[in-house]
Amino acid sequence: MSIALYQHLAGKPLTTREKRLCEMISQGMTNKQISAAMGVSQLSVVQYVRAAQAKTKAKNRTALAAHWLSMNSESMTPEEAWATLDIKTHADSAGAGAPCA
């Protein structure tokens, strides 16, 4: 499925499930881990990611996580959110659970 299919969602608020998904992505969880935690299929996770990306206008998974972190921190700028994710990504890349694109 193309992200273009989700463009009609741009600017709409995230659902509770999408917010939970964004939190898990910002923690570096993979689709497989998110699927197990939410009790849904991996295909459903992919669809939730695409819908959340369209709603937030995030170009990729990392941008979605940075958006989530900056929106849910009273003092974190988007640049600081990106830096936090960069640190998490490098730390996770040595072991299992590195974020996937």
ZIURBEL-V412397 format. One record per residue. N is the residue number from 0. RES is the residue in three letters. PHI is phi in whole degrees, -180 to 180 (999 if undefined). Layout:
N_RES_PHI ; N_RES_PHI
This chain:
0_MET_999 ; 1_SER_-93 ; 2_ILE_-62 ; 3_ALA_-57 ; 4_LEU_-65 ; 5_TYR_-103 ; 6_GLN_-60 ; 7_HIS_-65 ; 8_LEU_-87 ; 9_ALA_-51 ; 10_GLY_86 ; 11_LYS_-77 ; 12_PRO_-71 ; 13_LEU_-71 ; 14_THR_-76 ; 15_THR_-58 ; 16_ARG_-65 ; 17_GLU_-67 ; 18_LYS_-64 ; 19_ARG_-62 ; 20_LEU_-60 ; 21_CYS_-60 ; 22_GLU_-62 ; 23_MET_-67 ; 24_ILE_-62 ; 25_SER_-67 ; 26_GLN_-88 ; 27_GLY_88 ; 28_MET_-74 ; 29_THR_-82 ; 30_ASN_-58 ; 31_LYS_-63 ; 32_GLN_-67 ; 33_ILE_-64 ; 34_SER_-57 ; 35_ALA_-66 ; 36_ALA_-67 ; 37_MET_-91 ; 38_GLY_71 ; 39_VAL_-129 ; 40_SER_-74 ; 41_GLN_-65 ; 42_LEU_-63 ; 43_SER_-62 ; 44_VAL_-61 ; 45_VAL_-59 ; 46_GLN_-66 ; 47_TYR_-65 ; 48_VAL_-61 ; 49_ARG_-63 ; 50_ALA_-65 ; 51_ALA_-65 ; 52_GLN_-62 ; 53_ALA_-64 ; 54_LYS_-66 ; 55_THR_-98 ; 56_LYS_61 ; 57_ALA_-80 ; 58_LYS_-79 ; 59_ASN_-155 ; 60_ARG_-62 ; 61_THR_-67 ; 62_ALA_-63 ; 63_LEU_-64 ; 64_ALA_-65 ; 65_ALA_-63 ; 66_HIS_-60 ; 67_TRP_-60 ; 68_LEU_-63 ; 69_SER_-71 ; 70_MET_-76 ; 71_ASN_-112 ; 72_SER_-130 ; 73_GLU_-69 ; 74_SER_-124 ; 75_MET_-86 ; 76_THR_-83 ; 77_PRO_-56 ; 78_GLU_-65 ; 79_GLU_-67 ; 80_ALA_-64 ; 81_TRP_-60 ; 82_ALA_-63 ; 83_THR_-62 ; 84_LEU_-66 ; 85_ASP_-61 ; 86_ILE_-65 ; 87_LYS_-62 ; 88_THR_-62 ; 89_HIS_-66 ; 90_ALA_-67 ; 91_ASP_-77 ; 92_SER_-66 ; 93_ALA_-75 ; 94_GLY_-134 ; 95_ALA_-69 ; 96_GLY_95 ; 97_ALA_-65 ; 98_PRO_-59 ; 99_CYS_-104 ; 100_ALA_-87
